Amino acid sequence: MRKSFSFSSVATVLGFAFLYAPIVSLIIFSFNESKLVTVWAGFSTKWYVKLFQDPQILGAAWISLKIAFISASLAIILGTLAAYVLVRFRRFLGKNLLSGMITAPLVMPDVIIGLSLLLLFISMESLFGWPAGRGLTTIIIAHTTFCMAYVAVVVQSRLGDMDESLEEAALDLGAKPVRVFFDITLPVISPALVSGWLLSFTLSLDDLVIASFVSGPGASTLPMVIFSKVRLGVSPDINALATIIIVIVALGVLVAATKMKPEKGY
């Protein structure tokens, strides 16, 4: 028993060290006085000050947040509609094709999605004059396209487990289908909607490849700016930015864990 406990403890420690040691190192060197990220020259917070004085970083962060919010909101609407059709309408012409098209972005490489969307936008601009060039609009359309696939899968799973007798009882009592959807179906699937929105927001905020294909001048997202800076060498202000993101994510996880913790007595 002692050997088994000792082995499992060592394996756990090594596993956590492998996952979190690089993150801890990044956080430590974000407070480095030296401009060289591999040479420790003393404690300093000047890189955080420099970070918040960088208009490029701040502008890119605002653009990324705006794109992620709009894309996640649109993906929730379209993905929920697609999931509802696939679950509630058992048989209709083209159901298998629709299901395959919805799930395709989940397994398709980002390079293929980005290239295909770029060609689509170029063709649409030459035929209809819209969208005029590449920018925020094209990025939002692209992110909504692949994010709605994730939303559809999450909501579809929740709708499949839902007790349809609740909806049938409401219909028998005279409620119209639209009211049944908003008063019964929507509250029941609301956890899936929240999960889908958060997942879409995270995927949009984190995307680099697809945004690089469909973006244009003045529409550089935060991952694109970070990647362009890192190509010239990692600077301490990038470490500071990564530290801030890690802290925000950690606080979000702690808040979510606290809210999901069951109360005593239940």
C-alpha positions as a printed NumPy array, in Angstrom:
array([[  0.   ,   0.   ,   0.   ],
       [  2.836,   2.394,   0.834],
       [  4.571,   1.727,  -2.479],
       [  1.331,   2.269,  -4.384],
       [  0.606,   5.473,  -2.474],
       [  4.149,   6.7  ,  -2.962],
       [  4.102,   6.003,  -6.707],
       [  0.751,   7.718,  -7.194],
       [  1.914,  10.729,  -5.193],
       [  5.112,  11.064,  -7.229],
       [  3.197,  10.648, -10.484],
       [  0.71 ,  13.33 ,  -9.417],
       [  3.442,  15.77 ,  -8.453],
       [  5.33 ,  15.19 , -11.701],
       [  2.157,  15.593, -13.707],
       [  1.251,  18.906, -12.098],
       [  4.85 ,  20.089, -12.382],
       [  4.873,  19.267, -16.096],
       [  1.642,  21.226, -16.611],
       [  2.184,  24.238, -14.378],
       [  5.951,  24.749, -14.082],
       [  6.116,  26.695, -17.398],
       [  3.204,  28.896, -16.261],
       [  4.849,  29.608, -12.912],
       [  8.116,  30.429, -14.688],
       [  6.293,  32.823, -17.016],
       [  4.64 ,  34.605, -14.086],
       [  7.942,  34.964, -12.228],
       [  9.792,  36.404, -15.214],
       [  6.982,  38.895, -15.852],
       [  8.351,  40.726, -12.799],
       [ 11.909,  40.639, -14.104],
       [ 13.839,  43.909, -14.171],
       [ 15.895,  42.837, -17.152],
       [ 14.686,  43.006, -20.728],
       [ 16.089,  39.529, -21.269],
       [ 13.418,  37.061, -20.258],
       [ 15.942,  34.339, -19.368],
       [ 18.163,  36.462, -17.107],
       [ 16.868,  37.473, -13.67 ],
       [ 17.968,  40.979, -12.703],
       [ 15.662,  41.822,  -9.829],
       [ 11.994,  42.411,  -9.056],
       [ 10.13 ,  45.091, -11.008],
       [  6.596,  45.887, -12.194],
       [  7.676,  48.239, -14.961],
       [  6.587,  45.817, -17.691],
       [  3.009,  45.946, -16.427],
       [  3.135,  49.734, -16.588],
       [  4.546,  49.549, -20.103],
       [  1.866,  47.045, -21.084],
       [ -0.994,  49.344, -20.087],
       [  0.678,  52.184, -21.983],
       [  0.885,  50.186, -25.226],
       [ -1.956,  51.34 , -27.52 ],
       [ -1.445,  48.416, -29.886],
       [ -2.015,  45.829, -27.165],
       [ -4.965,  47.684, -25.65 ],
       [ -6.581,  48.221, -29.051],
       [ -6.136,  44.584, -30.03 ],
       [ -7.574,  43.421, -26.694],
       [-10.671,  45.585, -27.172],
       [-11.14 ,  44.286, -30.735],
       [-10.8  ,  40.674, -29.563],
       [-13.323,  41.159, -26.757],
       [-15.803,  42.829, -29.094],
       [-15.461,  40.12 , -31.745],
       [-15.718,  37.331, -29.17 ],
       [-18.866,  38.81 , -27.591],
       [-20.687,  39.332, -30.887],
       [-19.578,  35.994, -32.356],
       [-20.598,  34.052, -29.238],
       [-24.006,  35.741, -29.152],
       [-24.694,  35.033, -32.83 ],
       [-23.396,  31.471, -32.47 ],
       [-25.81 ,  30.847, -29.593],
       [-28.798,  31.897, -31.712],
       [-27.838,  29.979, -34.854],
       [-26.476,  26.927, -33.024],
       [-29.587,  26.634, -30.842],
       [-31.877,  26.831, -33.872],
       [-29.852,  24.149, -35.657],
       [-29.846,  21.874, -32.601],
       [-33.607,  22.343, -32.103],
       [-34.318,  21.391, -35.707],
       [-32.125,  18.284, -35.531],
       [-33.666,  17.052, -32.267],
       [-37.324,  18.038, -32.535],
       [-37.87 ,  17.366, -36.235],
       [-37.205,  13.651, -36.464],
       [-37.339,  13.202, -40.23 ],
       [-36.956,  15.728, -43.   ],
       [-35.18 ,  15.899, -46.32 ],
       [-31.517,  16.764, -45.901],
       [-31.292,  16.078, -42.155],
       [-28.154,  13.971, -42.494],
       [-26.581,  16.601, -44.735],
       [-27.402,  19.349, -42.221],
       [-26.005,  17.304, -39.342],
       [-22.807,  16.627, -41.255],
       [-22.361,  20.281, -42.226],
       [-22.836,  21.395, -38.619],
       [-20.285,  18.947, -37.226],
       [-17.751,  19.428, -40.052],
       [-16.046,  22.492, -38.502],
       [-15.344,  20.436, -35.373],
       [-12.963,  18.113, -37.209],
       [-11.814,  20.326, -40.068],
       [ -8.366,  21.965, -39.724],
       [ -8.432,  25.698, -39.023],
       [ -6.272,  26.346, -42.079],
       [ -8.911,  24.816, -44.353],
       [-11.717,  26.787, -42.7  ],
       [ -9.789,  30.036, -42.895],
       [ -8.796,  29.556, -46.534],
       [-12.296,  28.535, -47.64 ],
       [-13.855,  31.531, -45.867],
       [-11.298,  33.876, -47.421],
       [-12.152,  32.599, -50.904],
       [-15.858,  32.932, -50.089],
       [-15.488,  36.547, -48.959],
       [-13.468,  37.432, -52.069],
       [-16.123,  35.868, -54.312],
       [-18.951,  37.624, -52.459],
       [-17.188,  40.964, -52.711],
       [-16.704,  40.596, -56.468],
       [-20.324,  39.502, -57.016],
       [-22.316,  41.55 , -54.494],
       [-19.856,  44.158, -53.248],
       [-20.209,  42.853, -49.68 ],
       [-18.309,  42.477, -47.461],
       [-16.148,  45.333, -48.65 ],
       [-12.66 ,  44.159, -47.793],
       [-11.604,  42.165, -44.774],
       [-12.028,  43.443, -41.244],
       [-14.202,  43.096, -38.156],
       [-17.241,  41.918, -40.13 ],
       [-15.449,  39.052, -41.842],
       [-13.81 ,  37.927, -38.596],
       [-17.176,  37.922, -36.812],
       [-18.759,  35.882, -39.618],
       [-15.87 ,  33.423, -39.594],
       [-15.892,  32.979, -35.815],
       [-19.673,  32.612, -35.748],
       [-19.423,  29.918, -38.414],
       [-17.189,  27.561, -36.46 ],
       [-18.45 ,  28.517, -32.985],
       [-22.061,  27.664, -33.826],
       [-20.955,  24.072, -34.463],
       [-19.818,  23.748, -30.851],
       [-23.017,  25.378, -29.597],
       [-25.153,  23.038, -31.698],
       [-23.436,  19.955, -30.267],
       [-23.807,  21.152, -26.658],
       [-27.442,  22.227, -27.012],
       [-28.324,  19.149, -29.045],
       [-27.103,  16.921, -26.224],
       [-29.197,  18.834, -23.673],
       [-32.305,  18.783, -25.836],
       [-31.902,  15.052, -26.372],
       [-31.988,  14.422, -22.617],
       [-34.933,  16.753, -22.008],
       [-38.29 ,  15.292, -20.978],
       [-40.601,  16.143, -23.874],
       [-43.683,  15.456, -21.745],
       [-43.266,  18.94 , -20.232],
       [-43.716,  20.523, -23.627],
       [-46.562,  18.193, -24.528],
       [-48.398,  19.032, -21.311],
       [-48.09 ,  22.742, -22.018],
       [-49.409,  22.254, -25.542],
       [-52.344,  20.208, -24.232],
       [-53.184,  23.072, -21.867],
       [-53.456,  25.45 , -24.811],
       [-50.068,  27.122, -24.897],
       [-48.757,  28.087, -28.309],
       [-45.484,  26.504, -29.529],
       [-43.619,  29.807, -29.336],
       [-44.614,  30.333, -25.712],
       [-43.765,  26.715, -24.871],
       [-40.292,  27.288, -26.267],
       [-39.639,  30.479, -24.298],
       [-41.375,  29.436, -21.048],
       [-40.341,  25.771, -20.812],
       [-37.713,  24.682, -23.328],
       [-35.454,  27.702, -23.035],
       [-35.172,  27.654, -19.194],
       [-34.465,  23.912, -19.244],
       [-31.635,  24.213, -21.759],
       [-30.273,  27.464, -20.282],
       [-27.216,  25.739, -18.682],
       [-26.272,  24.409, -22.11 ],
       [-26.74 ,  27.881, -23.587],
       [-24.451,  29.416, -20.979],
       [-21.855,  26.694, -21.546],
       [-22.07 ,  27.124, -25.307],
       [-21.713,  30.894, -25.06 ],
       [-18.681,  30.678, -22.784],
       [-17.092,  28.044, -25.021],
       [-17.709,  30.165, -28.115],
       [-16.36 ,  33.277, -26.4  ],
       [-13.192,  31.414, -25.405],
       [-12.659,  29.885, -28.855],
       [-13.147,  33.239, -30.572],
       [-10.834,  35.024, -28.142],
       [ -8.165,  32.344, -28.61 ],
       [ -8.345,  31.993, -32.4  ],
       [ -5.3  ,  32.921, -34.441],
       [ -5.29 ,  30.893, -37.661],
       [ -8.777,  31.667, -38.989],
       [ -8.585,  35.339, -37.996],
       [ -5.245,  35.653, -39.81 ],
       [ -6.908,  34.598, -43.09 ],
       [-10.015,  36.806, -42.899],
       [ -8.685,  39.906, -41.122],
       [ -7.581,  43.134, -42.699],
       [ -5.891,  46.43 , -41.813],
       [ -7.076,  47.813, -38.495],
       [ -8.584,  44.504, -37.401],
       [ -5.704,  42.734, -35.692],
       [ -6.869,  40.613, -32.772],
       [ -4.882,  40.106, -29.58 ],
       [ -3.534,  36.641, -30.55 ],
       [ -2.364,  38.082, -33.878],
       [ -0.519,  40.946, -32.153],
       [  1.052,  38.581, -29.615],
       [  2.169,  36.201, -32.371],
       [  3.73 ,  39.031, -34.377],
       [  5.639,  40.221, -31.303],
       [  6.78 ,  36.742, -30.267],
       [  8.21 ,  36.07 , -33.727],
       [ 10.822,  38.731, -32.988],
       [ 11.539,  37.293, -29.538],
       [  9.615,  37.03 , -26.292],
       [  9.587,  40.321, -24.412],
       [  8.739,  40.798, -20.707],
       [  5.605,  42.802, -21.506],
       [  4.196,  39.74 , -23.265],
       [  4.911,  37.77 , -20.088],
       [  3.013,  40.427, -18.166],
       [  0.065,  40.167, -20.559],
       [  0.042,  36.383, -20.257],
       [  0.132,  36.681, -16.461],
       [ -2.907,  38.967, -16.46 ],
       [ -4.811,  36.534, -18.682],
       [ -3.873,  33.624, -16.409],
       [ -5.078,  35.519, -13.33 ],
       [ -8.392,  36.412, -14.992],
       [ -8.968,  32.815, -16.08 ],
       [ -8.036,  31.482, -12.632],
       [-10.455,  33.895, -10.943],
       [-13.185,  32.847, -13.359],
       [-12.587,  29.171, -12.603],
       [-12.648,  29.827,  -8.84 ],
       [-15.898,  31.788,  -9.085],
       [-17.498,  29.072, -11.203],
       [-16.334,  26.36 ,  -8.824],
       [-17.746,  28.292,  -5.882],
       [-21.11 ,  28.773,  -7.577],
       [-21.304,  25.109,  -8.583],
       [-20.406,  23.833,  -5.115],
       [-23.497,  22.132,  -3.601],
       [-24.859,  23.604,  -0.432],
       [-24.698,  21.603,   2.775],
       [-27.738,  19.521,   3.522],
       [-28.496,  18.67 ,  -0.126]])
